[in-house]
């Protein structure tokens, strides 16, 4: 029996026969089964401050491998399933702590008005879509008398698309589709969100009949949001928006700050906020065109449970966390930068994504678009913003969660080695150098086993915690 699978097993067995394998396997399990771990050279010393005594030391030169492995930390599931799972869990705790409290956020925050809003992109041309009603799949885009567009193609589509139909999100007519507008909307989506968060306070102030300065003394707007790609290659944003008192989540919001008031303010702000983009034809002196949110704006209240007609806080947190690990690859493109235009033709992407990538490169060569860095972000179809962001006072930070985890692991390692600091005042000095990344031949097999083991253990723990909280 021969083939790729047999070769992989042979390489894995060969790697397991090497003398450094037991320690290497410990390291890769400590990374959670990272698919592209980083190799480091260096040393770390823990010094007792009053005496200057070195109470702990570590050197990669003493390792059987000669290096230390650490997780890559990539949030994309397409790049590293292990690290993306950690990122997803951290994002869940970040979101849920801003809804229920915990992780340093007072539990009283659960009584504050909060909404879950989804902001979409406008239409740049009809695309194939799956439509359902009462559990039945409807024709995609039926048109009476089957008219043709200016390019001689049907304007409609009578196909009942399946969930895995590759045509979903693809234009009905590629020549009718406004690719330049779609790419430029992606490129300005981050600025559109920034202006929304800025103008929301002004709209709330007008609703109350006070100035923004007066409103800030009574109210604070907090949010957390994540970006998601639709199948048509355009980003949209899911956001939790919350009203606090002026001192943040521990401060009750004013009695007049209600869920209906917040919903109305979100809708009004989304309708009026715009960004003017250059046409590129006459450089920065051109008339430009107006970019705005799409008409489909979904705004729902967030409650502790679903019985009040809104969305439960747990469901919202899980929904946002899920999309925090996805990128533009979910829209049929790639998850790595495109270095040269000659690469585009050979990319394993949908034709719609390929045209958007070509458009990014074409627009980048026109005057007025240099600041958008479209070539560098062509693999993201023009979008260059962060995928998950939050306001400063929404909840705990991802950095804080990672630091707690790192401190726990360090303390656990010390206890396992028999080193007890017993409250001694110490300082840690370290020096690390990058020595490479990725897995060698035969190592992917063992890393995947480690990932599955760690993932199973986490799932069992979550189920136990859920049963304990419900019991």
N, C-alpha and C positions, 0 to 999 in steps of 0.2 A: 504493500500500500504506500503510495507516494502522493505528493501534493503539498500545497501551502500549509494545510493543517498539520500534517505529519512533520513538516520542516519546523513549524513553530514549537511543537512538542519536543522535538529533538533539541532545539536551541534552549528551551526552558530547562530540560534535563541537564544539558551541558552547563548552564549557568548555576544550577543547584549543586553541581559537583565541585564548584570552586571553593576554596577554603574560607573566603570572606562572605559566603552566602548567608549563613545564619545571622550575622550582624547586619548585612545589607537588608535582609528581609525584615528585621526589627525596625530599621530606619524607614523603609517604604510603608510599613504598617502604621508607623507614627505619623506619616504624612496623610494617612487615610486612604492610601492607594492612589496617590497623585499620578496622573498620566504623563506629566512632564515636570518631574521634580527638579529642583535647583541644587547643584553640587557646590559646596562651600569648602574653602580651606581657611583655617584660622585657629584662634584659641580664645578661651574665656577664663577669667580669674575672679573669684569672689574673695574680697579682702576684709578682714576685721578692721574697722575704722580706728578704734582706740589703740590697738597694738600693732597694726600693720601686718598681721599674720595672714598668710594666704590659707584660707580655710577650705577652698575648693578650687580645682583647676581642671581644665579640659582642653585637649589639643587634638585636632583632626589627624595630626601626624601619628598619633597613637592608635588610630582606628585601623582595623584590618583592611578597610576599603581605602583609607587614605583621605577620605573626605566625609562630610556630613551632608545628609539629604534634608531639604526643607521643602514644604509644599509650594507650588507655583502661585496659588491664590487666585487663579483666573476664575471669573464669575461665569463664563460661558460654558454651558453644558456640552456644547459641541467641541470644546477644546479640552476640558478636564471635568468629567462627571463627578469626581470625588470633591474637588475644591468648589465646584458650583453648588453641590449639596450643602456644604458648610455655609456658603454665601446665602443660599436660599433660607436656611434655618436662621442665620443672623438677621436677615431682612425681616423674616416673620416676627422675631422678637422685637426688632426695632419698631415695626408697625403696631403690634399688639400692645406693647408697653405704652404707646401713645394713645391707645383706646381704652385699655383696662387699668393701666398703672403697672408698677413694677419696674425693676431695673433702675431704681432711683427716681421714678416718676410717681407722684402721689396717686392713690387709688381714686381720689375725688375727681380725677380727670374724666372718668367714665360718665359723669353727669354733664359734661360740657357739650354744647351743640356741635355736631360734626356731620359732614356729608361725604359720600363717596361719589366722585364725578369722573366721567370718561369724556375726554376731549378728542374729537376726531379731525381728520383732514377733510378739506372740501373735495369735490369731484374734479378730476382733470380729464374725464372721458369715461364712458360706460365700460364696465368690466364684467366678466363672467362671475356669477354669484350663485350660491345655493340658497334657495328660498323655500321656506316651509310654512305650512298652515295646518293646524289641527293634526299634526303628526304626518302630514302628507307633503311630499316634495313637489314643488311647483315648477313650471317652466322658468328658465333663467331670466329672460328678458323678452317676453312675447310682444310683438308689434303687429297691429292690424295691417293687412295687405303686404306684409313683409317688405317695407321700403328699403332702398339702398342708400348708402351714404355717398358723399361726393367722390369717394374712391372706388365706387362700384361694389362695395361689400355690404352684406345685410346689416342693418342697424340694430337688429334684435337677435335673440337666440331662444329657440323653443326647447332646448335640451334640459332635461331634469338631471342636474349634476349630482354625482355621488360625493360623499365627504372627501374622498381621496382623488377626485378628478384633478388632473394637472392643469386644466384650463382655468380653475378658480383663481380669481384675482388678475387674470390676463386681460388685456384690452379686447373689446369686441372688434375694433379696427385700430391697428397700431399707428396708422397714418393720421387718424383723427385724434389720437391721444396726445395731450399736451405734456410731453416729457420734460421740456424745459421748466414748465410751471411746477410739475411734480417734484423735480430735483430741487428747485429753489424753495419750495415750501418746506421740504425736509431740512434744507440748510438754514432756514429761518425759524424752525419750530421752537428751538430753545429760546430765542429772543421773544417769540410770541408768548411762551410760558412766563418768562421773566416779566413782561409787561402785564400779563394777567395778574400775577401776584402783587405787582405794584399798584395796579388800578383797582383791585378788589377793595382795598382800604378806602379809596376815594369814593367808590360807589356806596359802601357802608356808611361813610360820613354823610353823603347826600341823603341817604335814607333816614338818617337821624336828624338831619338839618344842622349839623355841626361841622367845624373844620376838621381836617385830618389830624392836626396837632391836638385838638380837644379829644378826638376819638382815640388817639394813641394813649391818652391818660386814662381811658376807660376800658380799652380792649386791645387784645393782641391776636393776630391771625397766624396760626401755625399750620404747616402742611407737610406731607410726605408724598412723593410721586414717583412713578416708574414709567418708562417708555416701552411701548410694544409696537412691533411692526405688523401691519395688516398684510394680508396676502397680496394686495395690490402694490406693496413696496413703500407705503407711506406710514410714518410713525403716528401713533396717537398716545395720549397720556392717561393713566389711571392715577387718581389723586385722592388722598384723605385730607379734607380741609376742616380745621377745628377752630372754634372761637374760645379764647381764654381771657382771663382777667389780665390787667397790664403787667403783672409779675410772672406770667407764664402758666404752665399746667397746674401748679399748686394753688392758683388764685382763681376763685369762681368767676365765671363770666357774668356780666350784668344781667339783670332779670329780663331786660328788653331784648337781649341777644338770643333769639329763638331759632329753631331749625327752619321754619318757613322764611324768616328774615334772611338767613344765610343762603338758602336755596335761591331766593329771588336775586340776591346780590351776585351769586355765581353766574346765573343765567344772564343778567344784565351786563356783567363785565365781559363774559365770553362773546356776547353779541357785538360789543362796541370796540374791543381791543383789535388793533391792526398793526401790521408792519409793512412799510413801503420798501420794495425791492427794486433795484435797478434793472432795466431791460438789457443792459450791456451793449445796446446798439450804439448809443452815443456816450458811453462811459458814465461817469457819475452825474453828468448834466442831463441825462435822459429823464423822461417823465416818470419812469418806473411804473409799477403796478402794485395793487393792494393785496396783501395776504392776510387771511383771517381763518378762524376756526371753521370747521364744517358745520352743517346744519344739525347733524346728529349729536346732540349733547345729552348724555344720560346723567341725571343727578338723583341720588337716593340717600335718604337718611341712614345713619349707622346706629344701631341699637345693640344692647347686650344680647338680645335674642331676636328672632325673626317674627315673633308673634305680632309686632306692632306695624308690620307692613314694610319695613325697610330691610337692610342687609345686616346680618349679625357681624360683630366685630371680628370674630374668628374667621369667618368666611372671607371678609375683606382682606385680612392680613395674609391668609393663605393664597388668595388670588394675586395680590401684589407680589408676594414672595416668588410665586411661580414664574412670573414674567421677568423678574429681576435677573434670571439666569439665561435669558434668551436674547439673541441679537438679530441682526438683519438676515442671518442665515435662515430664519423662519419664513422669510419672504422670498426664498429661492436664490439668494446670493451667497457669497463666501464670507468666512469669518477672519480673513487676513487681508491686509492692504494689497492693492494691485500696483505693482512697481512700475510697469511699462504698459503702454496701450497695446503693444503687440500681444500681450498675454490675454487680453479680453476675449478674443475669438475662441480660445481654447479652454476657457473657464467652464466648469460643470455647473452651470446656472440656468435658470429659465430664460427664455428669450426676452421676456419683459424686463427682468433684472439686467440682462446684458445691455439692452437699449438704455436703461437708466445709468449704467456705468459709463457707457460711451458718451452719454449726454453730460455727465459730470466732467469728463475729460475735455469735451468740446467747449463747454461753457468756461472752463478754467483758462482757456486760451483767449477769451474775449475780454475787452476792457470792462472794468467795473466789478469783476467777480474775484479778484485776487484775494481779498480778505476772507472769502468763504472757504478757501483751501479745499476746493472740490476734488482735486486729484488725489490728495492724501486720504480723503474720506469717500472715495468712489465706491469702495467695497461696502460702505454703509449707506449707499445710495444718496449721499449728500448730507446726511445727518451727522453732526459732530458733537452733539451735546452728551451730557452724562445720562446714563440709563436710570439711575436712581438718585434722587436728591431729597433733602428735607430742610425745613427751616431750622434755625439754631435751637429753638426751644421746644421742638415737637416731642422729642424723646431722647433716649440714649443714642450714642453714636456707634457706628460699626467698629471704630477704633477702640472704643471702650470695651466692647464685647470681646474683641480679639485679645486685648490686654489681660482681661480677667482669665480667659482661656490659657494664655501663655503663662500667667502667674501660677495657675493651678497645676499645669503640667510641670513647671519648674519645681514646685513644692513637692509634687508627687515623685519626681525623679530623685530629689534629695532624700525623701523618706525611704525610697527603695534602696538607695545606696547607703543608708544608715547615717547620713549627715543631718544633724538637727541643729539649727542655728539658735534655738531657744531665745528668740527675741534679741539676739546680738545685733548691734548696728554694723551693717556691712555695706559695701559698695561693689558693684560688678563692673569689671573692665573687660571689653572684648574687642576683637579685631577680626573681620571676616573678609574674604576675597572670593569673588565669583570664579568658579572653576568649570562651569558648563551647565547644561540643562538637558533634560530628556532622559529616555531609557535606552539602554543598549540592547543588543540582540538577545532574545530569550527572557528579558526582564518584564516585558509587557504582560506576559501570562501571569506571573506572580503578583504584579501590581494590581491586576484586575481581580484576582482572588482576594487580595487584601481589601480592595475597595468593597467588594461584595460582603465580606465579613463585617467590616465596619458599618456599612449601610444597614445590614440586617440587625446588628446590635443596637443601632440608633432607633430603628423602627420598633423593635421590641420595647425599648425604654419609653418611647413616646406612647405606645399602646398601654404600658403599665401606668404611666403618669396620667393618661386620659381616664383609665379605669379607676385610678385612685381618686381623682378629682370628682368623678361622677358618683363614686361610692360614698 
